[in-house]
Amino acid sequence: MIMKMNAITTKILKLTCITAAVLLMASCSKNLDLLGMFTSISDSPDQRFEQSMQYNKSHGYDRVFVNDDEYKLYVVSDTHVDNSTKNLDIFVNDYLADTAAAPFALHLGDQINAKDNWDFYEKHVKPIADAGRTLYHALGNHDIYFDQWNEFKKRWNTSVYWFDVVTPSGARDLFIALDSASGTLGSDQREWLGNLLEDKSLQGYRNIIIFTHSHLFKKDTSQGHTSNFTMEETYDLTDLFAENGVDIVLQGHSHSRDYTIFKDVEYLRVDAIEDAAQEAYYTILNIGKNISYEFIKVK
């Protein structure tokens, strides 16, 4: 019995040493924030929301005018910029070359892979602003790893906001960016969203479109525990969207495409475009009285 206990103890010690070694190696990697995967060392969702509202109060909300009643919207997600931007550059070049595209595009989060990559990313999307167009950003979980919220905020100012799109005939589409980088909206953002949708749903919008990073329907284990909504919050938000006429919710995060209709609301999860992806796609939405989309392969 003593020999068996010693053998078990030895195995436990070996397993403990291996686990400690793996954790030590991971902690030395600039691409893996183990602490950030379990608990945010950046500001909390409520704190980020408060800072976003302070900016919004001072600067207001955008109104974008498009040239046609039906327009093409370019959407990209999970670029995970580290030391290369090949696929991101293709997206930027394709978007700028498309004269029929809307003067704005969406990035659904995880712009960068880890710390020290923000300047590199910003340099490669700068041609969009130089061309007089706007790339609106959602905040991803990788964007707050290593306490990087301040880096995001320094460049894009806010993670929770809305803007109007106005067509030549006077039709209006509402876009709402939500901060789901921590796998929850938090109580303050949820209250704001409920009030906003209650108000805006009565104002005759043609489409109400929400875009965010983390997705509401977890259908695989690709992201483990990281930045996933609880079932209770998913139930709450899907009810809120259905009750207030939301048409489509755009999401990223899992690096794989998925489409769900739930309570008459469309939920579209788009592909990743990171250079490490075996197959990389961006998405084009055709927005009019109806919304359709196509997936453009870049790799």
C-alpha positions as CSV (number, residue, x, y, z in Angstrom):
1,M,0.0,0.0,0.0
2,I,2.9,2.3,0.9
3,M,4.5,1.6,-2.5
4,K,1.3,2.4,-4.3
5,M,0.9,5.7,-2.4
6,N,4.4,6.6,-3.2
7,A,3.8,5.9,-6.9
8,I,0.7,8.0,-6.9
9,T,2.5,10.8,-5.0
10,T,5.3,10.7,-7.6
11,K,2.8,10.9,-10.5
12,I,1.1,13.9,-8.8
13,L,4.4,15.6,-8.3
14,K,5.4,15.0,-11.9
15,L,2.0,16.3,-13.1
16,T,2.4,19.4,-10.9
17,C,5.9,20.1,-12.2
18,I,4.8,19.7,-15.8
19,T,1.8,22.0,-15.2
20,A,4.0,24.6,-13.5
21,A,6.5,24.5,-16.4
22,V,3.7,24.9,-18.9
23,L,2.3,27.9,-17.0
24,L,5.7,29.4,-16.6
25,M,6.4,29.1,-20.3
26,A,3.0,30.5,-21.1
27,S,3.5,33.4,-18.7
28,C,6.7,34.3,-20.6
29,S,4.8,34.4,-23.9
30,K,3.9,37.9,-25.1
31,N,0.9,36.3,-26.9
32,L,-0.8,34.6,-24.0
33,D,-2.2,36.5,-21.0
34,L,-3.2,33.7,-18.7
35,L,-4.5,36.0,-16.0
36,G,-6.4,38.0,-18.5
37,M,-8.1,34.9,-19.8
38,F,-9.7,34.3,-16.4
39,T,-10.2,37.8,-15.0
40,S,-9.7,41.2,-16.7
41,I,-6.8,43.2,-15.5
42,S,-8.1,46.1,-17.6
43,D,-11.0,48.2,-16.4
44,S,-14.2,46.4,-15.8
45,P,-17.1,46.5,-18.3
46,D,-18.9,49.0,-16.2
47,Q,-15.8,51.2,-16.0
48,R,-15.2,51.0,-19.8
49,F,-18.8,51.8,-20.3
50,E,-18.6,54.9,-18.1
51,Q,-15.5,56.1,-19.9
52,S,-17.1,55.5,-23.3
53,M,-20.2,57.5,-22.3
54,Q,-18.0,60.4,-21.2
55,Y,-16.4,60.5,-24.6
56,N,-19.8,60.2,-26.3
57,K,-21.3,62.9,-24.2
58,S,-18.6,65.3,-25.4
59,H,-18.4,64.3,-29.0
60,G,-21.9,63.1,-29.9
61,Y,-22.8,60.3,-32.3
62,D,-22.1,60.1,-36.0
63,R,-24.5,60.5,-38.9
64,V,-23.3,58.8,-42.1
65,F,-24.8,59.6,-45.5
66,V,-24.7,57.0,-48.2
67,N,-25.2,57.6,-52.0
68,D,-27.8,54.8,-52.6
69,D,-30.8,53.4,-50.8
70,E,-29.0,50.0,-51.0
71,Y,-25.4,50.0,-50.0
72,K,-22.5,47.5,-49.5
73,L,-21.0,47.3,-46.0
74,Y,-17.6,45.7,-45.6
75,V,-17.2,43.7,-42.3
76,V,-14.0,42.2,-40.9
77,S,-13.2,40.4,-37.7
78,D,-10.3,38.8,-35.7
79,T,-7.4,40.2,-37.6
80,H,-5.1,39.4,-34.6
81,V,-2.3,41.5,-36.0
82,D,1.0,40.4,-34.7
83,N,4.0,40.6,-37.0
84,S,2.2,40.4,-40.4
85,T,-0.8,42.1,-42.0
86,K,-1.2,40.3,-45.3
87,N,-4.9,39.5,-45.1
88,L,-5.7,42.8,-43.4
89,D,-4.0,44.6,-46.2
90,I,-6.1,42.7,-48.8
91,F,-9.3,43.7,-47.0
92,V,-8.2,47.4,-46.8
93,N,-7.2,47.4,-50.5
94,D,-10.4,45.6,-51.6
95,Y,-12.6,48.0,-49.6
96,L,-10.9,51.1,-50.9
97,A,-11.0,49.9,-54.5
98,D,-14.7,49.3,-54.3
99,T,-16.3,52.7,-55.3
100,A,-19.8,51.3,-54.6
101,A,-18.9,50.5,-51.0
102,A,-20.4,52.5,-48.1
103,P,-18.1,55.2,-46.7
104,F,-17.8,53.1,-43.5
105,A,-16.8,49.6,-42.6
106,L,-16.9,47.5,-39.4
107,H,-14.3,45.6,-37.4
108,L,-15.8,43.2,-35.0
109,G,-12.9,43.0,-32.6
110,D,-9.6,41.3,-31.8
111,Q,-7.7,43.8,-33.9
112,I,-4.4,42.8,-32.4
113,N,-3.1,39.5,-31.0
114,A,-1.3,40.7,-28.0
115,K,0.6,43.7,-26.6
116,D,2.8,46.0,-28.5
117,N,1.0,45.6,-31.8
118,W,-1.3,48.6,-31.8
119,D,0.9,51.0,-33.8
120,F,1.5,48.3,-36.4
121,Y,-2.2,47.7,-36.8
122,E,-3.1,51.4,-36.8
123,K,-0.6,52.0,-39.6
124,H,-2.2,49.4,-41.8
125,V,-5.8,50.7,-41.4
126,K,-4.8,54.3,-41.7
127,P,-5.4,54.4,-45.5
128,I,-9.1,54.0,-44.8
129,A,-9.2,57.3,-42.8
130,D,-6.9,58.9,-45.4
131,A,-9.5,58.1,-48.1
132,G,-12.2,59.9,-46.1
133,R,-13.8,56.7,-44.9
134,T,-14.4,55.4,-41.4
135,L,-13.6,52.0,-39.9
136,Y,-15.8,51.5,-36.8
137,H,-14.4,49.2,-34.2
138,A,-15.8,46.8,-31.6
139,L,-13.7,45.8,-28.6
140,G,-12.4,42.2,-28.5
141,N,-11.1,40.1,-25.7
142,H,-7.6,40.2,-27.1
143,D,-7.8,44.0,-27.3
144,I,-8.0,44.1,-23.5
145,Y,-5.5,41.4,-22.7
146,F,-2.3,42.7,-20.9
147,D,-4.3,45.7,-19.7
148,Q,-4.6,47.2,-23.2
149,W,-8.0,49.0,-22.9
150,N,-6.2,52.3,-22.6
151,E,-4.4,51.5,-25.9
152,F,-7.7,50.9,-27.6
153,K,-9.3,53.9,-26.1
154,K,-6.4,56.2,-27.1
155,R,-7.0,55.3,-30.7
156,W,-10.8,54.6,-31.0
157,N,-12.0,56.6,-28.0
158,T,-15.1,54.5,-27.2
159,S,-16.3,50.9,-27.2
160,V,-20.0,51.6,-26.8
161,Y,-21.8,53.9,-29.2
162,W,-24.3,54.2,-32.0
163,F,-24.6,55.9,-35.3
164,D,-27.2,56.7,-38.0
165,V,-26.9,55.9,-41.7
166,V,-29.1,58.0,-43.9
167,T,-30.0,57.1,-47.6
168,P,-31.0,59.5,-50.4
169,S,-34.6,58.7,-49.9
170,G,-34.5,59.4,-46.2
171,A,-34.4,55.9,-45.0
172,R,-32.4,55.4,-41.8
173,D,-30.4,52.5,-40.4
174,L,-29.3,52.3,-36.8
175,F,-25.9,50.7,-35.9
176,I,-25.1,50.0,-32.3
177,A,-21.6,48.9,-31.1
178,L,-21.6,46.9,-27.9
179,D,-18.6,46.1,-25.6
180,S,-18.7,42.3,-25.0
181,A,-14.9,41.9,-24.6
182,S,-15.3,40.5,-21.1
183,G,-18.1,38.1,-22.1
184,T,-20.8,40.3,-20.5
185,L,-22.2,43.8,-21.1
186,G,-22.2,44.6,-17.4
187,S,-25.2,46.1,-15.6
188,D,-24.7,49.8,-16.8
189,Q,-24.3,49.0,-20.5
190,R,-27.3,46.7,-20.3
191,E,-29.5,49.4,-18.8
192,W,-28.3,51.9,-21.4
193,L,-29.0,49.5,-24.2
194,G,-32.5,48.8,-23.0
195,N,-33.3,52.5,-22.8
196,L,-31.7,53.2,-26.2
197,L,-33.6,50.4,-28.0
198,E,-36.9,51.3,-26.4
199,D,-36.4,54.9,-27.7
200,K,-34.9,54.1,-31.1
201,S,-37.4,51.3,-32.0
202,L,-40.2,53.9,-32.1
203,Q,-38.3,56.2,-34.5
204,G,-39.0,54.4,-37.8
205,Y,-35.6,52.9,-38.5
206,R,-35.5,50.7,-41.6
207,N,-32.9,48.4,-40.0
208,I,-31.4,48.1,-36.5
209,I,-28.0,46.4,-36.6
210,I,-26.0,45.5,-33.6
211,F,-22.3,44.6,-33.9
212,T,-20.0,43.3,-31.2
213,H,-17.2,40.8,-30.6
214,S,-18.4,37.9,-28.4
215,H,-21.2,35.8,-29.7
216,L,-24.4,34.9,-27.9
217,F,-24.7,31.3,-29.1
218,K,-21.8,29.1,-28.1
219,K,-21.9,26.0,-30.4
220,D,-18.4,24.7,-30.0
221,T,-15.5,24.7,-27.5
222,S,-13.1,26.7,-29.7
223,Q,-12.9,29.5,-27.2
224,G,-13.1,27.4,-24.0
225,H,-14.3,29.7,-21.2
226,T,-13.0,32.9,-22.7
227,S,-15.4,35.8,-23.1
228,N,-18.6,33.8,-23.4
229,F,-21.9,35.1,-22.4
230,T,-23.8,33.2,-19.6
231,M,-27.0,31.5,-20.7
232,E,-28.9,33.9,-18.5
233,E,-27.5,36.9,-20.2
234,T,-28.1,35.4,-23.6
235,Y,-31.7,34.8,-22.8
236,D,-32.1,38.3,-21.6
237,L,-30.4,40.0,-24.6
238,T,-32.2,37.8,-27.2
239,D,-35.5,38.8,-25.6
240,L,-34.5,42.4,-25.6
241,F,-33.5,42.3,-29.3
242,A,-36.6,40.6,-30.4
243,E,-38.9,42.9,-28.4
244,N,-37.3,46.0,-30.0
245,G,-37.1,45.1,-33.6
246,V,-33.4,44.4,-34.0
247,D,-32.8,42.9,-37.4
248,I,-29.3,41.4,-37.2
249,V,-26.5,41.0,-34.7
250,L,-23.0,40.7,-36.2
251,Q,-20.4,38.9,-34.1
252,G,-16.9,37.4,-34.4
253,H,-14.7,35.7,-31.7
254,S,-14.9,32.0,-32.6
255,H,-13.0,32.3,-36.0
256,S,-15.8,30.3,-37.7
257,R,-18.9,31.2,-39.5
258,D,-22.3,30.6,-38.1
259,Y,-25.9,31.7,-38.8
260,T,-28.8,31.5,-36.5
261,I,-32.3,32.9,-36.5
262,F,-33.8,33.2,-33.0
263,K,-37.1,34.9,-32.3
264,D,-37.0,36.5,-35.8
265,V,-33.6,38.1,-35.2
266,E,-30.6,37.1,-37.4
267,Y,-27.4,36.3,-35.6
268,L,-24.4,36.2,-38.0
269,R,-21.0,35.1,-36.7
270,V,-18.3,35.9,-39.3
271,D,-15.0,34.3,-40.1
272,A,-11.5,35.4,-38.8
273,I,-9.2,37.0,-41.3
274,E,-6.0,36.6,-39.3
275,D,-2.9,35.6,-41.3
276,A,-2.7,32.3,-39.3
277,A,-6.1,31.1,-40.5
278,Q,-6.1,28.2,-42.9
279,E,-9.0,29.9,-44.8
280,A,-9.6,33.6,-44.2
281,Y,-12.7,35.5,-45.2
282,Y,-14.2,39.0,-44.8
283,T,-17.9,39.7,-45.3
284,I,-19.9,42.1,-47.4
285,L,-23.4,42.9,-46.3
286,N,-25.9,44.3,-48.9
287,I,-28.2,46.5,-46.9
288,G,-31.6,47.8,-48.2
289,K,-35.1,46.9,-47.3
290,N,-33.6,43.4,-46.8
291,I,-30.1,42.4,-45.7
292,S,-28.1,39.8,-47.5
293,Y,-24.4,38.9,-47.3
294,E,-21.5,37.2,-49.1
295,F,-18.2,35.9,-47.9
296,I,-15.1,36.9,-49.7
297,K,-12.1,34.5,-49.4
298,V,-8.7,36.1,-49.2
299,K,-6.7,32.9,-48.5
